[in-house]
Amino acid sequence: MLNHGSGRLAPGILQQIGRTPLVSLRTLGAGLPVPILVKCEHLNPGGSVKDRIALAIIDDAEARGLLAPGATLIEATAGNTGIGLALVAAARGYRLVCVMPEKMSHDKRAALATLGAQVIVTPNASPADPENFRNVARRLADERGWFLTDQFRNPANVRVHAETTGVEILEATGGRVGAFVAGAGTGGTISGVGRCLKEQVSGVKIVLADPVGSALAEWVERGRCGADGSYAVEGIGGSVAPENLHREVIDAAERVSDDESFATALRLIREEGLLVGGSAGTNVAAALRIAARGEVEGPVVTVLPDSWDRYRGCAWMRPAGAGA
């Protein structure tokens, strides 16, 4: 159960997941035809939007009797879902194994280890390669009898965003949303929120923010994945569309370069006081374009997926002249 109140004594940290604030961008959004509103998912207890799906997936598994006391959970993660799962595992008495591709930041690896998770690092391999992080997690789950939380396919991922994140956006805006913009890692946020908003708001546009180098924008536009390239933004994009990314919900895609993503993230930090990671820059850069075109009547809403604390060792967080 996600948090449905604030300012009260909570029985535990998991009750503080969700109900994040929706904030207007006063500086970056100045002068645009419609406001830019950002859902501050970096303020969840584990520092990311993935806290929501971690709790939802474990709640669902427990309700279906799939987890014995002291069970081992395993997930293929860019880091944030692992951190969310580590919080839930600590509270519920489970062991956690996280499989991560080597491109992910050392800050994330260190955070997971501090939280008590076992971290397995794999090469940056294609989805067809046996050494791809998702394939390794699935193989270990089968071989060792561990519970694969399976964020890329588990329907609880999409469902929790439809039932909580999307509903919170509707409540905060009074049901007035022109467009919703989000990147896709598992696809749960854009699919769940998009489905919720389309059921309630006539004419709302759902837009994928995709890194240049990812194949997902072309998949949205043409129904097939484009060429697989490299990019530095973590946690979003991919060469294959995950099952939890529902194309029928998405109206368009915006491609955003690493440079634009990181520059926008730094502006969010310095000009708005929002302490966020690189994918927040991707989302906001795409949202700024959509708002500037003047083609939607209501606010453009996006999410700030995670916190800056897991990227402090990354080059983009050390701009020229910043020193050591």
Secondary structure, DSSP 8 states (H G I E B T S, - for coil): ------SS--SSGGGGSS---EEE-TTTTTT-SS-EEEE-GGGSTTSBTHHHHHHHHHHHHHHTT---TT-EEEEE-SSHHHHHHHHHHHHHT-EEEEEEETTS-HHHHHHHHHTT-EEEEE----TTSTTSHHHHHHHHHHHHT-EE--TTT-HHHHHHIIIIIHHHHHHHHTT--SEEEE--SSSHHHHHHHHHHHHHSTT-EEEEEEETT-SHHHHHHHSS----------SS--SS--TT--GGG--EEEEE-HHHHHHHHHHHHHHH---B-HHHHHHHHHHHHHHHHT--SS-EEEE--BBGGGGTTSGGGS-TT---
